[in-house]
Amino acid sequence: MILEGRTLAAHIRETLPARAAAVCQKMGRPIKLCAIGSTEDYGAYLYLKKEVEAAQKLGVQTQIFEINNETPASEFLALVERLSADPATDAILIPRPLPAHLAATDFADRLAPQKDIDGMSNINAGNLFLCKTWAEVQALKGFVPCTAAAVIRLLQYHNISLEGAEAAVIGRSSTVGRPLAHLLTCQNATVKICHTKTDLPRALKDADLVCSAAGAPGLIDAAWLRPGATLIDISTNWKNDRLCGDADPQALQQRGVSYSPVPGGVGPVTLAVLLENIILSGERKLKENV
């Protein structure tokens, strides 16, 4: 089975224009998204512009602040603090990777959690990891990292049961791997977090579900997975001038493994979740001001 994400993404996005318009009417202005993007990573910056353009089509007002290897840390931190305190800014997006000297700052501690639409602030991350059940995750007032949330929604959409499942997550980043592993445990899966020192053939052989965010094309040998397993390929890699994930789709099909395609799997759902979070930031602001 191919776990495509475009249909789910379209379903999530279909109500967003009307919701954005309703917020605009009640607020007296459009929802405003401010993004802080590094021009040092060409691919990431292009994707940020794609996200911003998608938000604009919903009627969201947007502004991108560019940073680079020459941006002083004090200037970056002051910008985060200013946007967090600005009543006219409703949502803030800070894509990674950041320049190393900026990533090493405590910016996540200065990011307003109610505007942090990708769940990277210390408060949002901490509140997520305090959750034990899915009901507690759903009751959070903040935001969950979009890619991790998109994986769960894609699995739910395709009726992949997580209750009691053996799962493996390849990648331990704070933006994808670790929050995804935690969300899976909140869905009552038993999770292994795999990394560069993990014996992958051994770790994956009994897994019902494998989620790969390694960013390494060809990393996963389909023979490591049992027939009937599910692979969620989160990575977006360029190989031979084509987008691909961490595994070979043809080999997965021959092995009898269900999988999400790259492109067309997790990616469009992640964008839809991000856009939904932008609208949520405005809706929640209205509720706070009632």
N, C-alpha and C positions, 0 to 999 in steps of 0.2 A: 504494500500500500504506500502511495506517495502522499505525504502529509503537507499538501500545498497550503500556503498562507494567504494568498491573494483574496480568496473569497471571504475569509474571516476579516481581513483588513478592511475590505469594502463594507462589510457589515458594521464594523466599529465606526467607520468614518461617515456613514450615511446620515447619522443624526447630528453630527458635529456642527455643520453650518447653522442649523436652526438654533442649537444650544448657544453658539457663539453670538448669534444675533440677539437672542433673548437677554444674555448678559450685557451686551452693548446697550440695549434699550434701557435696562434697569440701572446700569452704572452711569449712563450718559456719555460713554466713550467706549472704544474698542478695548478688548483685552490686549495688554502689552507684554510681549516677549522680548527679553534682552538676552543675547547670547554673547559669550566671551570665547572667541575662537582663535586658536594658534595657526598662524600662516606657515609655520615650519613644517607641518604635515599636510602635504598637498591633498592627498586623498581624503583625510578627515575634514579638511576645510571645505572641500567641494561637497562632501556629504552634509555638512552643517548648512551650507547654502541651500541644498535641496530641502532640508527640514524647514528652514526659514521660509522658503518659497511655498511649501505646502501649507504652512501656518497662515501665510498671507492670503491664500485662496479661501481660507475659512473666515476671512475678515479680521484676522489678528494683526495688530500693529507690531512691527518688529524693528529691532536695531541690533546690529552686530558690532562688537568692540573687538578690534584685532590686537593680538599680542604676539610676541615673538621672542627669540633668544636674547634680545636686547632690552626687553621690557623690565624695568626695575621691580623687584618683589614688592616694595612699598607701594608702587603705583598700582600693581595688580590687586593687592589686598585692599587698598583704598577704594578701588572700583567695585569689588565684591561687596564691601560694606556699604557703599553709596547706593548701589542697586537694591541691596537687601532692605535698606531703610526708606527707599523712595516709594511713596504711596502710589505713584503713577506706574510703577513696574509691578506686574502681577506674577510673572513667571521668569525664571532665570535658568539658562542652560549653559553649562561649561563642559564641552566635550573633551574627552581625553584621547590621545596623550597630550599633556601639557609640556612645555619646556621644563627640563629637569629642575632648574632652580625655582620655578614657580610651583611645580608639583610637590616640592619639599616644604612648602609653606603650610601654615595652618588655615588655609582658605576655607576648607570644609567646615571649620568651626565658626566661621564668620558668615556662612551662607544661610539666609533665612529659610527654615525648613518648609514653611508654607508656600514658598516660591520655588523651591528646589524640585523641579519637575522630573528629574532623573534620579532622585533618591540618594544623592551622594553626600549630603551634609552629615555631620557627625550625629545630629539628633535623629534624622530619619533612619540612618543606618543602625544606630543603637536601638531605636524603637522596634525596627524590624527584627533584630536578633533577640529581642526580649519575647517575641511571639513564639508560642508553642503549637498553636492550632491554626487552621485556615480561617476559622471564624475571627480569631484575634488579628490576623493579617488584614482581613476585610474591614475590620473596625478601625484600622489605623487612620489617623487624621492627616498624616503626611503622605509621602510618595515612596514607591518601591522602584528600584532600577528598572528601566523600561525593557531592556532585553530579557532580563530574568522573568519579568512579568509576562512578556510576550510568549516565552517558551511554555509557561504554564497554561496560558490561554489557548495556544495552539494544540497542546495535548488534550485539554478539555474539549475543544471544538471537535477533535477527531475521536473522542470517546476512548482515549487511552487511559486505562485505570492505573492509578498510582498507589492505591491502598495496598500496603504490604509488598509493593514492588521492590526489587533489587535494582538500584540505580547507581550509575557512575557518572561523575561530572569531570571532564578533562579541562583543567584550567582553574586557577585559584585566585583570580583577580578580584579586587573589591567591587568592580563594576558588573561582573557577570558571574564568574564561577562560584564564589562564596555565597552571594545572595541567592543564586539559583539553587545551590545545594540546600540552603536553609528553607527556601520555599517548598522544595520537594519533601523535606522532612515534615513540614507543616501539613503536607498532603498525605502524611503517614507512609512515605517511602523510606527505605533504608539506603543511605547514601554513602558512597565512597568518593572522596575528592582526590583526583589524580593530577600529577604534575610531572615535571621532567625526570624525576627520580623514581617514578612508578613503573613497575613491570606491567605494562599495559595488556599484553596477551593474557596474563594471569588475572588481572583485575577485571577484565571485561568479559571473560568467558562465560560467566553465569549471570550476567546482568540482563534484566528485562528491558532496561532503558539506559541508553548512553547519550549524554549531551556533551558535544565537543565544541570547545571554544579555544582551541589551541592556536589557531591561525597558522596551520602547517599543512599545506596540500599534500595528500598522499600519506598522511600520518597513520590513518586507521586502516588496517588490513581487514577486509570483510570476513576473512577466515577466523579472526579473533572473536567474532560475535556469533551467538547461537542463532539458528533459524527461528524466526518468530519474534526476535528481539526488535526494538525500535531505536533508531538513531536520530537524534535531533542535531543537525549540523548547523552550528551557530556562526561559524567562521565565514568570512568573505575574503577570499584570496584571489590574486591574479596569477594565472599560469597559462603560458602560450597565448597571451592576449585574450584570455577568457576568464570570467568569474567562476570560481569553484569553491567547494568547502574543504573539509579535512578528509573526506572519504570519496571513493569512486562510486557513483550511483549505479552503474551497470553491475559492478561486483556485488553491491548490496542487494540488488534485485535477484541476481543469480543465487545468492545465499539465502534468499527468503526473508530479508530484513526490511521492515518498514522504515521509511526515512523521509526527512524534510529536504527538499531540493535547495540548491544554491545556484542562481537566485530563485526567488519565489516562495521561500519557506518562512523562516523566522524574520527576515528583513522587513517585508511589508507590514507584518504585524507589529514589529517594534516601532516603526514610524507611526502607525495608527495609534498605538498606546501613548506615544509621546504627544501626539496631537490631542488626544483625549485628556491627557494630564494638563495641557495648557488651558483647555476649556474648564477643567475642574478647578484650576487655580483661581479663575475668575468667579466660578459658581460658589466656591467656598468663601471667597472674600465677601461676596454679597451676603452670605449667611452670617458671617462675623459682624457685619455692619447693621444687621437688622435689630 
